[in-house]
Each structure stands twice: as structure tokens, then as C-alpha cells.
């Protein structure tokens, strides 16, 4: 974990309220594990708390990384206005996805919903580079808020479900589960409802889940993002430090 004033390269709007920000700096040399996140300070005296945002893509050659976020409050609204300058970035933080056990030719299923999809791109890219065949299942509220399907489709088969049926299958992402062959591993990121559906359906294979949680310090010091363990509910894990990625069945969703 390091801290750097990273340079803002550019920012684009992908969909209503969803933005992609490209940052440049030496800190990218520390980024290698998909599923980790950056803790970003908004340049405003009124906003002291950092914002945790997952890493979408890493380019070591250009010393850049990309993050994708949804505008939900004052902090992200201010960040969406930035086009030049620098940002105070701490990271990379958290425990990411593990796939060292997978070998060339095996099958990986990648399942994401809404703003939980961004960290899955770097994961998919690294899996493909390792010779793993990937299939993506994505869920969106509506066609209007979809983004980067072309990028994911270049890496592997990509199926989509929308709540209103405006694109792909109509319904929750679980309507896509029976359309894929049993994979060797499943990787998922999204809200608890999505993660629960993945955990309950894919019971005969390894499943890794990336949790969404409100964070404060981002380094495991404040216990603001704890989650009870399944084996012992009296004990808990810290999503920012021990997660955000956990093996299915480890934590209560």
C-alpha cells in the first residue's frame, strides 16, 4: 500500500451517472491483483473521508489505471467534474481474486451486476492471458445504463439480463445461470442479492465473491465494514482488509 498524487489523464461518461476516470502514476506498479481497490480523497475541504473505488483496468506500460464509479453523493458528484489535475490516491488495498490454481483450457464464469462489473474486466483480461476460457454473465437495470459490453465480448462470451427486458433476457441475472456449462471456477461481484443467488446456485464448484460495503478507513483500522462469519456469527471479518473478495460460504451475505 502506497500513497501518491496521481495525474488525471481523462474522464468520460459511460452511461447516466456512470463515469470512467483514467489516472497515471508510479502507483500503478503496485497494482497487479484484480479485485483490489483504491481509496481516493476528493479535493474538497468539506469532504474528509476517502472514497473506495475498485480498479477496472491496469496498464503497466503506460503507468495508467482506470476506475469506474457511479455518482451517488456529493463526493462522487464533485469527482465527476474533474478533467485535469491530480487526485490523492491510497492503494492498492484489499484482498483480490485468486486464480493461480486454474490452468490453461479450464473454464471460468464471471458474474457481475451494475456497478459491480468494473473490477471484473481486469480479472477477465488476466484469466484470458493465462489461457482460461471465460464467460461473462452481466445484469443491468435497463439497456440505458449498460457499458463496456464490447470490451468484455472481445475476451469471451457475454450474456446479459436486464430488469425491464430492454436488452438480453428479461429478469434478474439468475435467469442466465442455466445457459452456461458448469465452470471450473466462478467469480462474482455485485450487491448481496446477486451474490446470494450465485452462492446458492453454483454449489458444486469453487466460487469467489467480491462484496460491496461502506468503508471508512479502508485499511482495517476502524471496523466500519465488518461482516459476520458463517461458521461463527459472533466473529466477523473486515471487508476492506480481509476482503472484499471471499470464498463462498465464508461470510453472511
N, C-alpha and C positions, 0 to 999 in steps of 0.2 A: 504494500500500500504506500503510495506516494501522493504528493500534492503538487499541483502545477497550475499556473495561469495559462490555460490552453487558448490558442487563437481560433476565433470563429472564422471558418472558411466560407461557408454559405448556409443558408437556411431556405427550405422550400416547404410549401403546404401540400400535403399529400391528399387530404380529404377534409371535410368540415371539422375544424377543431383539432386536426392531427398534423403535426409538423415533424420534419426531419432536419436535424441540425448536424453539420459536419464540423468537427474540431480537429485541430492539428497541434502536435507537441510531442516532446520526448516521452511523455507518459504512455504513449501507445506501445512502447517497447515492453511495458509491464503487462499488457493485455494479450492474453492468449487463450483463456478458458471461456468458452461460450456459457452464457447464463449468469456471468458476473455483472455488477452494475457500478455506475459512477455516482458519487454524491456531489451534487452541484450547488454552489451558492449563487443565488440570484443577486445581481449587482444593485441592491436597494437597501438603504439603511433601515427600512421598515420590515424587512424580511430576513430574519436571522437564521432560521432553520434551513438546512440544505434540502434539496430535492433528490431522492434516489431515482435514477433512470437507468434502465438496462442498456447494455451495449448491443447495438444492432449489427454493426459490421466493423471489422478491423482491417486496415491496410498498412502493414508494416513498412512497405516500400515508400509510401507517401507520408508516413508518420501521421496518418489520419484515422479517425474513428467516427462512426455515425450513431446517433441516438434518435429514437422516435418516441414522441410523447403526445399526450392529449391535453389540451388546455382545459383545466378543471377549476382553477382558482386564480388568485391574484398573482402568485409567483410564476406559474406556467404562462399566464397571460402576458406578463412582462417579458418572459424569455422568448415568447413567440415574436416579439417586436425586434429582437436583436438580429442584426445582419453583419456587423463588424465589431471589432474589439476583442476582448478576452473574457474568459469565464474561469472562476476559481473552482478547480476540479480535484476531488479526492478519490483515489481508487487505484486499480480496480478492487472492488470489495465483494465479499460473499463467496459462498461455495457454489460452483457452477456444475454443469452437466459432466458426467463421466462416461467415456465411451472407449477407453483403452482396451477393454475386453472384446470389443467387436472386431471381426476380421473381414477382409475383402470378400465380397459376394454375399454377405449377410444383409438382412432386411431391417430397416429402421422406420418406424412410424412416428411422424411428428405432428402433434395435435395442438392447435392454438386457437384462441378466441380473442377478437378485438385487439385491444392494446397489449394483450399478452403475446401477440405474434412476433414483435420485433426481435427479441433475443434468439428466436428460433432460426433466423437466417444465418447467422454466423455458425450456429450448430450444424445446420444442414450443409453449409459450404465445407466445413471441416470433415464431416462424415463422407461426403462425396469424394473429397480429395483422398480419403483413406480407402476408397473403393467400396463403400457401403451404398446399397441401393436405398433411396429414401422415397417415402410417400408422405405428402402433406395433407392433413385434414384441417380446414380452417372454418371458423364460424364468425359471421358478422351480423349485426342487427339488420342491415339493409345494404343494397348494392352501393348506395351513395358513400358509405364510409369504408369501402374496400380500398386496399392499397398493396402495391408490390406483388401482385399475383404473377406478373410476368417474370419477375426475378426468381421467385420460388419455382415456377414452372420450368425454368431453364435447368434447375437442379434435379427435379424429379416430378412424378405425377402429383397433381394438386387438385383436390376436390374441395368444393365449397358448399356450405349451407348458410342460408340467411333466414332470419326470424320471419320475415314477411314474404319470402319466396321470390324476391325481386332478382335473385341470381342463384343459380345452382339448385340444390334441394331446399325445400321449404321445411323449416323447423330448427330445432337445436342441433348441435354438431353430432350428437349421438345417432342421428339418422344415417350418418355416413359410415358408422362402425362396421356394419355387416357387408360393406362394399370392398373391403380390403382383405387380403390374405393374412393369416396370423404372422406377425413380425417376430424378429428375434429380440427387439427392444422397442419400448415406447417412451417418447419424451414429450412432455406436455407443459404448457404454460397458459394460465388464464385465471378466471375467477373460480371461487370454490365450487360452484355448481358444475362447471366444466370439469374440474379436476376430480370431483366425486364420480362423475359419470365415467371418466377414463379409468379410474381406480376400480370401480365395480365391474366394468365390462372386461377389461384385459387382466384377468386373474391368473392366467397360465403363462405369463411371460414377465420379464423384468420391466418395471415401469418407474420412471423418474418424473417427479412433479416439481415445477417451479411455482412457488406460492407468491401471491400478491399480498402485501401487508403494508400498513402505515408504519413509517420508520421515523426516528428522531436522530439519534447519533450516527447510526449506520455502521458502527464498529463493535456492537455487542456490549456497550457500557451502560445503557440506560434501561434496558429491559422493556422497551415500549412496544416491541413486536414479537412477544413470546407466543408460543403455540403449544398446547398440551401434547404429550406423547400418548400414543395409543396403548402401549404396554403398561404405562404408569401415568395416569392423568394428573397425579399430584406433582409430577415433574414436567418440565417444559423445555423447549428449545428456542433459541433466538433466530428468527428468520433472517435477519441481516447478516449474522455472523456464521451460524451453523448451516444456514440455507443461503439463498432462497430455494435451492434445489434439494429435495429429499427423496429417498426411496419411498414408493407407495407403501402404505401401511404403517409408516413410522410416526406420523403426526395426525392429530384430529383435524379434519377439514371443516 
